[in-house]
Amino acid sequence: MAGLKSIGGKLKREDKKPVGIGRHPDGGGLYLVVKSGTARSWQFRYKVRGTKRTVWLGLGAERDVTLAEAREKARGCRRMLAQKLDPLTERKAEKAAAKADEEAMTFAAVAELYLRAYEDTWRNPKHRTQWRNTLRDYVAPALGMKVDAEGRMTGGKLVSGITVADVTKIVEPIWKEKPETASRVRGRIETVLDYATARGWRTGDNPARWRGHLANLLPARDKVARVQHHAALPWREIGGFMATLREHKGFAALAAEFAILTAARSSEVRGLRWAEIDLAHKVWTVPAERMKPGREHRVPLSDAALAILEEVKPLRRKPEDLVFSGQRQGKQLSDVAVSKSVKAAGGAELTLHGMRSTFRDWAAEATNYPREVAEAALAHVLKDKTEAAYQRGDLLEKRARLMADWAEFCGRPPVSAEVVPIRA
């Protein structure tokens, strides 16, 4: 019997006769079954092994499956038959397995898959820890999930069954008390559910979506609490603070002092390696993957900052070594350890991040340096797109003078105010 071929996008027999209603063989068990002008499908015909029963196995509609694709599917069926397998039975088993997999997709299972896929792309290890902690502390109890000693999640509600009621049950109790945390939890639930939808494990709207959805059920975050900024030390008090900080021993205090002198973030200093330091040119180059804005940042080093590096330099073994190592050699200092040294020197309300604000206030109120120089020192991205487009350089030379002045100011001894009576 003549096979089929495509001519001008239309299927015809090899003898170029039009394909009409009926079953048209292509060879090897493949048929084009035409019931009408629009009802056209591919089917594979075979006999069940050991019986006289004939099976017509559907391979898809002709509008969705090309002739080449249909022939490839037919080849797959013939391979199964050669292996003494029934193509129909294998298809049913495949569908059953897919359904079982879908039914096993709990929120915990999807969250673990998402974290496994994406957590290595997050630059900040703290971010990875926070992700797991928020799911463990707020989502797991509400959805009946179990969390083992290593933080891995299992069980709980199926991801396909998560509803608006589930999401509000999780975030509403903390929406007013901890609005920032609640917002993060909501956003992470939304991300996991979006991932599940993209993988085909759930359908429909995302119940954790804010705009046009939960925004109608919960008050806006800025309506329930004011934004809390990191506590900053008044810039006039930095000299006394630094003098107290220098009295503390250990890498944590040295890392805090170095961070203040360079106006750097805690994570940037704790992850600092000797390979990033150019002592000859007095420059520290932070690679893009360790920067919050995601771009390389050069930091001019003042003499005071270089003195700290000289103090810890005898412990350097190779360029890949951390400059400020934790208690275990080769491990980063924890953010908590550095924060404790700051609080011990200046009070429980102070934070290392707040010292960046102290630096910014000093630059604005006590110096004549342009705003863009101070912003560049903090590695801030300019919000004005036009200004950012024209400013291509990083103002390193000007920042070197700024950081030298800042180090000199931080090194000034505190001056105690004393009232002196004026006599006639």
C-alpha positions as CSV (number, residue, x, y, z in Angstrom):
1,M,0.0,0.0,0.0
2,A,1.2,3.5,-0.8
3,G,2.6,5.5,2.1
4,L,2.0,9.2,2.9
5,K,3.9,12.3,2.1
6,S,3.5,16.0,2.7
7,I,3.0,18.2,-0.4
8,G,2.6,21.9,0.1
9,G,1.8,21.3,3.8
10,K,-1.0,18.9,2.9
11,L,-0.8,15.1,3.3
12,K,-1.3,13.0,0.2
13,R,-0.7,9.4,-0.8
14,E,2.6,8.6,-2.5
15,D,0.6,8.4,-5.8
16,K,-0.4,12.1,-5.1
17,K,-4.1,11.3,-4.7
18,P,-5.8,13.4,-2.0
19,V,-6.2,11.8,1.4
20,G,-10.0,11.2,2.0
21,I,-12.1,9.8,4.8
22,G,-10.9,6.4,6.0
23,R,-7.7,4.8,7.3
24,H,-4.6,5.5,5.3
25,P,-1.5,3.4,6.0
26,D,2.0,4.9,6.0
27,G,3.7,1.6,6.7
28,G,5.1,-0.1,9.8
29,G,1.7,0.0,11.6
30,L,1.2,3.8,11.3
31,Y,-2.1,5.1,9.9
32,L,-3.7,8.5,9.3
33,V,-7.4,8.1,10.3
34,V,-9.6,10.7,8.7
35,K,-13.2,11.0,10.0
36,S,-13.9,14.4,8.5
37,G,-12.1,17.4,7.1
38,T,-11.1,18.5,10.6
39,A,-11.1,15.2,12.5
40,R,-7.7,13.7,11.4
41,S,-5.5,11.7,13.8
42,W,-2.5,9.4,13.8
43,Q,-2.9,5.8,15.1
44,F,-0.6,2.9,15.5
45,R,-2.1,-0.6,14.7
46,Y,-0.6,-3.7,16.4
47,K,-1.7,-7.1,17.7
48,V,-1.4,-7.9,21.4
49,R,1.3,-10.6,21.8
50,G,-0.2,-14.1,22.2
51,T,-3.7,-13.0,21.2
52,K,-5.7,-12.2,18.1
53,R,-6.7,-8.8,19.6
54,T,-5.9,-5.8,17.5
55,V,-5.2,-2.4,19.2
56,W,-5.4,1.0,17.6
57,L,-3.2,3.3,19.7
58,G,-3.7,7.1,19.3
59,L,-0.6,9.1,18.6
60,G,-2.1,12.6,18.5
61,A,-4.1,14.8,16.2
62,E,-2.7,15.5,12.7
63,R,-2.8,19.2,13.3
64,D,-0.5,18.8,16.4
65,V,1.8,16.0,15.2
66,T,3.7,16.2,12.0
67,L,4.2,13.2,9.7
68,A,7.9,12.9,10.8
69,E,6.9,13.0,14.5
70,A,4.2,10.4,13.9
71,R,6.7,8.1,12.3
72,E,9.1,8.6,15.2
73,K,6.3,7.7,17.7
74,A,5.5,4.6,15.6
75,R,9.2,3.6,15.7
76,G,9.0,3.8,19.5
77,C,6.0,1.5,19.6
78,R,7.8,-1.0,17.4
79,R,10.8,-1.0,19.7
80,M,8.5,-1.8,22.6
81,L,6.9,-4.7,20.7
82,A,10.4,-6.0,19.9
83,Q,11.1,-6.0,23.7
84,K,7.9,-7.9,24.3
85,L,6.2,-4.8,25.8
86,D,2.7,-3.7,25.1
87,P,2.7,0.0,24.0
88,L,-0.8,0.7,25.5
89,T,0.1,-0.9,28.8
90,E,3.3,1.1,29.0
91,R,1.4,4.4,28.3
92,K,-1.1,3.6,31.1
93,A,1.8,2.9,33.5
94,E,3.5,6.2,32.5
95,K,0.3,8.2,33.1
96,A,-0.2,6.5,36.4
97,A,3.3,7.3,37.5
98,A,2.9,10.9,36.4
99,K,-0.3,11.2,38.4
100,A,1.4,9.6,41.4
101,D,4.2,12.1,41.1
102,E,1.8,15.0,40.9
103,E,-0.2,13.8,43.9
104,A,3.1,13.5,45.9
105,M,4.0,17.1,45.2
106,T,3.5,18.7,48.6
107,F,4.4,22.3,49.3
108,A,7.4,21.0,51.2
109,A,8.6,18.9,48.2
110,V,8.2,21.8,45.8
111,A,10.0,24.2,48.2
112,E,12.9,21.8,48.5
113,L,13.1,21.4,44.7
114,Y,13.0,25.2,44.3
115,L,15.8,25.7,46.9
116,R,17.9,23.0,45.3
117,A,17.6,24.7,41.9
118,Y,18.1,28.3,42.9
119,E,19.9,28.7,46.3
120,D,23.3,28.4,44.7
121,T,22.6,31.5,42.6
122,W,22.1,33.6,45.8
123,R,25.3,35.4,46.6
124,N,24.5,36.0,50.3
125,P,24.6,32.8,52.4
126,K,22.4,34.6,54.9
127,H,19.7,34.9,52.3
128,R,19.7,31.1,51.9
129,T,19.4,30.6,55.6
130,Q,16.6,33.2,55.9
131,W,14.6,31.4,53.1
132,R,14.6,28.1,55.0
133,N,14.0,29.8,58.4
134,T,10.9,31.6,57.3
135,L,9.4,28.5,55.7
136,R,10.3,26.5,58.8
137,D,9.0,28.9,61.3
138,Y,5.8,30.2,59.6
139,V,4.8,28.0,56.7
140,A,5.6,24.5,58.1
141,P,3.3,24.6,61.1
142,A,0.3,25.9,59.1
143,L,0.6,23.4,56.3
144,G,1.4,20.4,58.5
145,M,5.0,20.0,57.2
146,K,7.8,18.2,59.1
147,V,11.3,19.7,59.4
148,D,14.3,17.6,60.3
149,A,17.4,18.6,62.3
150,E,19.1,19.8,59.1
151,G,16.1,22.0,58.1
152,R,14.8,19.8,55.3
153,M,11.1,19.9,54.8
154,T,8.7,17.0,54.1
155,G,5.0,16.2,54.0
156,G,2.2,18.6,54.5
157,K,-0.5,19.9,52.2
158,L,-0.4,19.2,48.4
159,V,0.8,22.2,46.4
160,S,-2.2,21.8,44.1
161,G,-4.5,22.4,47.1
162,I,-3.0,25.6,48.6
163,T,-5.7,28.2,48.8
164,V,-6.1,31.9,49.8
165,A,-7.3,30.7,53.2
166,D,-4.0,28.8,53.7
167,V,-1.9,31.9,52.8
168,T,-3.9,34.3,55.0
169,K,-3.8,31.8,57.9
170,I,0.0,32.0,57.7
171,V,0.6,35.8,57.2
172,E,-2.3,37.5,58.8
173,P,-1.3,36.8,62.4
174,I,2.1,38.5,61.9
175,W,1.0,41.1,59.3
176,K,0.7,43.9,61.9
177,E,3.2,42.7,64.5
178,K,6.0,41.8,62.0
179,P,5.1,43.4,58.6
180,E,8.5,43.0,57.0
181,T,8.7,39.4,58.0
182,A,5.1,38.7,56.9
183,S,5.8,40.4,53.5
184,R,8.9,38.2,53.0
185,V,6.9,35.0,53.9
186,R,4.1,35.9,51.5
187,G,6.6,36.6,48.7
188,R,8.4,33.3,49.3
189,I,5.1,31.3,49.3
190,E,4.2,33.1,46.0
191,T,7.6,32.1,44.5
192,V,7.2,28.4,45.4
193,L,3.7,28.3,44.0
194,D,4.8,30.0,40.8
195,Y,7.5,27.4,40.4
196,A,4.9,24.6,41.0
197,T,2.7,26.1,38.3
198,A,5.5,26.4,35.8
199,R,6.4,22.7,36.4
200,G,2.7,21.7,35.9
201,W,2.0,20.7,39.5
202,R,-0.8,23.1,40.1
203,T,-3.1,25.3,38.0
204,G,-5.0,28.5,38.5
205,D,-4.2,31.9,40.1
206,N,-1.5,32.1,42.7
207,P,-3.3,32.5,46.1
208,A,-0.2,34.4,47.5
209,R,-0.2,37.1,44.8
210,W,-0.4,40.6,46.3
211,R,-1.6,42.9,43.6
212,G,-5.3,42.6,42.9
213,H,-5.5,39.7,45.3
214,L,-4.3,39.7,48.9
215,A,-4.1,43.5,48.6
216,N,-7.9,43.4,49.0
217,L,-7.7,41.3,52.2
218,L,-4.7,42.8,54.1
219,P,-3.7,46.5,54.7
220,A,-0.7,47.8,52.8
221,R,2.6,47.2,54.6
222,D,3.4,50.9,54.9
223,K,0.1,51.4,56.7
224,V,0.7,49.1,59.6
225,A,4.3,50.0,60.6
226,R,6.9,52.6,59.8
227,V,10.1,51.5,58.2
228,Q,12.8,50.7,60.8
229,H,16.3,51.9,59.8
230,H,19.5,50.5,61.2
231,A,20.5,52.4,64.3
232,A,23.3,54.8,63.4
233,L,25.9,56.5,65.7
234,P,25.9,60.3,65.6
235,W,29.0,61.2,63.5
236,R,30.5,63.4,66.2
237,E,30.8,60.4,68.5
238,I,32.7,58.1,66.1
239,G,36.1,59.0,67.6
240,G,35.1,57.8,71.1
241,F,33.4,54.7,69.6
242,M,36.5,53.7,67.6
243,A,38.8,54.1,70.6
244,T,36.6,51.8,72.6
245,L,36.4,49.3,69.7
246,R,40.2,49.1,69.5
247,E,40.3,48.0,73.1
248,H,38.6,44.7,72.1
249,K,40.7,41.9,70.8
250,G,40.0,39.3,68.1
251,F,39.1,39.1,64.4
252,A,35.5,40.3,65.0
253,A,36.6,43.7,66.4
254,L,39.2,44.1,63.7
255,A,36.7,43.2,61.0
256,A,34.2,45.7,62.4
257,E,36.9,48.4,62.5
258,F,38.0,47.6,58.9
259,A,34.3,47.8,57.7
260,I,33.8,51.2,59.3
261,L,37.1,52.6,57.9
262,T,36.1,51.4,54.4
263,A,32.3,52.1,54.7
264,A,31.8,48.5,53.5
265,R,29.0,46.0,54.3
266,S,29.5,43.3,56.9
267,S,29.2,40.5,54.3
268,E,31.8,42.1,52.0
269,V,34.3,42.3,54.9
270,R,33.6,38.9,56.3
271,G,34.1,37.3,52.9
272,L,37.3,39.3,52.1
273,R,40.2,37.2,50.8
274,W,43.8,38.3,50.4
275,A,43.6,37.8,46.6
276,E,41.2,40.8,46.5
277,I,43.8,43.2,48.1
278,D,46.4,45.1,46.1
279,L,48.7,46.4,48.8
280,A,51.0,48.1,46.3
281,H,48.2,50.4,45.0
282,K,46.2,50.4,48.2
283,V,43.1,49.1,46.7
284,W,40.6,46.4,47.6
285,T,38.6,45.0,44.7
286,V,35.4,43.3,45.7
287,P,34.2,40.9,42.9
288,A,30.7,41.4,41.5
289,E,29.3,38.2,42.9
290,R,30.0,39.4,46.5
291,M,28.4,42.9,46.0
292,K,24.8,43.6,46.7
293,P,24.4,45.6,43.4
294,G,26.0,42.8,41.5
295,R,28.9,44.7,40.0
296,E,32.6,45.0,40.9
297,H,33.6,47.6,43.5
298,R,37.0,49.1,44.1
299,V,37.7,50.4,47.6
300,P,40.6,52.8,48.3
301,L,42.4,51.8,51.5
302,S,43.5,54.5,54.0
303,D,46.6,54.1,56.1
304,A,44.5,53.1,59.0
305,A,42.8,50.3,57.0
306,L,46.2,49.1,55.7
307,A,47.5,49.0,59.3
308,I,44.8,46.5,60.2
309,L,45.8,44.3,57.2
310,E,49.4,44.4,58.3
311,E,48.3,43.3,61.8
312,V,46.6,40.1,60.5
313,K,49.0,39.6,57.5
314,P,51.3,37.1,59.4
315,L,48.4,34.6,59.5
316,R,48.1,34.6,55.7
317,R,49.1,31.3,54.1
318,K,47.8,31.6,50.5
319,P,45.9,34.2,48.4
320,E,42.6,32.3,48.8
321,D,42.7,32.6,52.6
322,L,40.1,34.8,54.4
323,V,41.6,38.0,55.8
324,F,39.3,37.8,58.9
325,S,38.8,34.1,59.7
326,G,36.3,32.7,62.2
327,Q,37.1,30.5,65.2
328,R,37.5,27.6,62.8
329,Q,40.4,28.3,60.4
330,G,39.1,28.8,56.9
331,K,35.5,29.6,58.0
332,Q,33.9,33.0,57.7
333,L,33.3,35.1,60.8
334,S,29.6,35.1,61.6
335,D,27.6,38.3,61.3
336,V,26.5,37.8,64.9
337,A,30.2,37.9,66.1
338,V,30.9,41.1,64.3
339,S,27.7,42.7,65.5
340,K,28.5,41.8,69.1
341,S,31.8,43.6,68.9
342,V,29.9,46.8,67.7
343,K,27.3,46.5,70.4
344,A,30.0,45.9,73.1
345,A,31.8,49.1,72.0
346,G,28.8,51.4,71.6
347,G,25.6,50.0,73.0
348,A,23.0,47.3,72.2
349,E,21.1,49.5,69.8
350,L,24.0,50.0,67.4
351,T,24.5,48.0,64.2
352,L,27.5,47.8,61.8
353,H,25.3,48.6,58.9
354,G,24.2,51.8,60.7
355,M,27.8,52.9,60.7
356,R,27.5,53.4,56.9
357,S,24.8,56.0,57.7
358,T,27.2,57.6,60.2
359,F,29.8,57.9,57.5
360,R,27.2,59.3,55.1
361,D,26.1,61.9,57.6
362,W,29.7,62.9,58.3
363,A,30.4,63.3,54.6
364,A,27.3,65.5,54.1
365,E,27.5,67.6,57.2
366,A,31.3,67.9,57.9
367,T,32.9,67.9,54.5
368,N,32.6,69.6,51.1
369,Y,32.9,66.3,49.1
370,P,30.2,66.1,46.3
371,R,27.2,63.8,47.0
372,E,28.2,61.4,44.2
373,V,31.6,60.8,45.7
374,A,30.0,59.7,49.1
375,E,27.4,57.6,47.3
376,A,30.2,55.9,45.2
377,A,32.1,55.1,48.4
378,L,29.0,53.3,49.7
379,A,28.6,51.4,46.3
380,H,25.1,52.8,45.9
381,V,23.5,52.6,42.5
382,L,22.4,56.1,41.3
383,K,18.6,56.2,41.1
384,D,18.7,58.9,38.4
385,K,19.2,56.9,35.2
386,T,20.4,60.0,33.3
387,E,23.1,60.8,35.9
388,A,24.1,57.1,36.0
389,A,24.5,57.0,32.2
390,Y,26.9,59.9,32.2
391,Q,28.9,58.8,35.3
392,R,31.0,55.9,33.9
393,G,34.0,56.1,36.3
394,D,34.1,55.1,39.9
395,L,35.7,58.4,41.2
396,L,38.5,56.3,42.8
397,E,41.0,59.2,43.3
398,K,38.5,61.4,44.9
399,R,37.2,58.6,47.1
400,A,40.8,57.9,48.2
401,R,41.0,61.4,49.7
402,L,37.5,61.1,51.2
403,M,38.4,57.8,52.9
404,A,41.7,59.2,54.2
405,D,39.8,62.1,55.8
406,W,37.3,59.7,57.2
407,A,40.0,57.5,58.8
408,E,41.7,60.7,60.2
409,F,38.4,61.8,61.7
410,C,37.7,58.3,63.2
411,G,41.1,58.4,64.8
412,R,40.6,61.7,66.6
413,P,40.4,61.2,70.4
414,P,37.0,62.1,71.9
415,V,36.8,65.6,73.3
416,S,34.9,66.0,76.5
417,A,32.9,69.2,76.9
418,E,33.7,71.2,80.1
419,V,32.0,74.3,81.2
420,V,34.5,77.0,82.2
421,P,33.1,79.9,84.3
422,I,34.1,83.3,83.0
423,R,35.2,85.6,85.8
424,A,35.2,89.4,85.6
